[in-house]
Amino acid sequence: MADPAVWKDAYLDVDGTNLTGYVRSLALDIEVDAVEYTYMGSDFHINMSGLKNWAVEAELNQATTVVDAILSPITGGSSARALIIRQTSAATASTNMQYGGNAIVTAYRPYGGEVGSMAICTVSFVPAGALADTTV
């Protein structure tokens, strides 16, 4: 059995800029639509896999000269941007799979937090194409 992973060194690259040092949390969701093809005489619903979808949600420590300088200009833009994530900042390997694809920013909250706390921003990415997974 493989060792469980402790999530403490996530890698995030947005449009060629490594934002790893600002990441507080990072999530990749991969979904598949269920397409129903139930027919007369069936006693149960029958489904097959349909289109895939993916999304990335990130929470980062805000640094206006770096984080905001990257995310603000691409929010709502019509051009897709390259997005790469890994479990750790180490090189891609069979134990550190890399996921990447072109995405657009659909939500960006430049600031949030409580009085006296670190300024935090959140960002949501949705696909502008396929998600690739590599181990080399």
N, C-alpha and C positions, 0 to 999 in steps of 0.2 A: 504494500500500500504506500502511495506517495505521501510525503510529509505535507501537512496542512501549511498553507501560506499565511504569513502575517503581513497584512497590508500596511506598509510603512514607507514605501519608496516608489510610488506610482510615477510613471513617465508620461508627460503630455507635451506634444509638439503641435503647435498651431501655425500653419502657414510658414513653416521653416524656423519658427522661434521656439526654443525649448523653454517651457514654463514650469518645469518640474519643481523648481525651488519655491514656487508659490502655491502649489497644489495642497489643499486641505482634504478634499474628498474627490473621488472620481468614479463614475459608474458608466459602464457600457451595457446597453440593453439590446438584445437581439431577439426579434419576434418573427413568427411566421403566421400569416393569415390562415385560418381554417376555412376551406371552401366546402360547403355542403353539397353532396350529390346523392342525397337520399332519394329513393325511388318507391313507387307504389309497391306495397306488400312488405316494406321494411318495418320492423318493430322498433328499430333504434335509428337515431340519426347517424349518417355515415359522412365522414369528412375526409378530405385529402389536403395535403399541404399546398398552400398558394404562394403568394409573393412574400418575400422576406423584407424585413424592415430593421433598421438599427438607429440608435440614438445615443448620444453621450451627454451626460450632465456632469458639470464640474463646479466645485467651490474653491475659490482661490483667495489668498491674502492679496489685497489690492495694493498695487504699486503703480501709480498713474503713469510713471515714465516707462514702464514695461508692459504690465498687464493691460491697462486701459489703452495704451498706445497701440496694442495689437487688436484687442477685441472691439473697441468702439468703432473704428473705421469699417470693420467688416460686418457689423450688425446691420441687417437689412439690405446688404449689398446683393447685387444680382450674380456676382461671381462666386463659385464654389471655392473653398480653401482646403488645402491638404491638412488632414488631421491624423496624428499617429499617437497611439497609446500602448503602453506595456505595463505589466504588473510591477516591474522594477525598472530603474534607470540603467541597469546592466545591459549588456549586449543581447540582442535577440538570440534565443536558443530554444531547445525543446522544452525547457523549464521556464522560459520567459517569452511566451508567444507575443508577437506584435500584431496589432490590429490597425488597419489604416484605410482611409478612403477620403473622398472629397465630400465636404459637408458645407452647409450654410448655418449661420447663427440665427436662431428663431427667437431667442430671449436672452437678454443681457441685463443684469441688475448691477450697475457699477458700484454701488455701496450698500452696505447693510451691516447691522451689528448693534450692540448695546453700548451705552456710555462707558467709556474707559476700556473698551475692547478693541481688538484689531479690526480694521476696516476689511470687510469681506465682500467679494463679488461672486456672483453666480452666472453661469452661462450654459445654454442649451444648444446642442448641435443636432441637426437631422441630415439624412443622407442626400447627396446630389449624385449618387452612384452606388456602386457595389462596395461592400466591405471586404477587404482582403485580410486573410490571416496567414502569417508566415512564421517560421521557426528558424530560418537561416538568415 
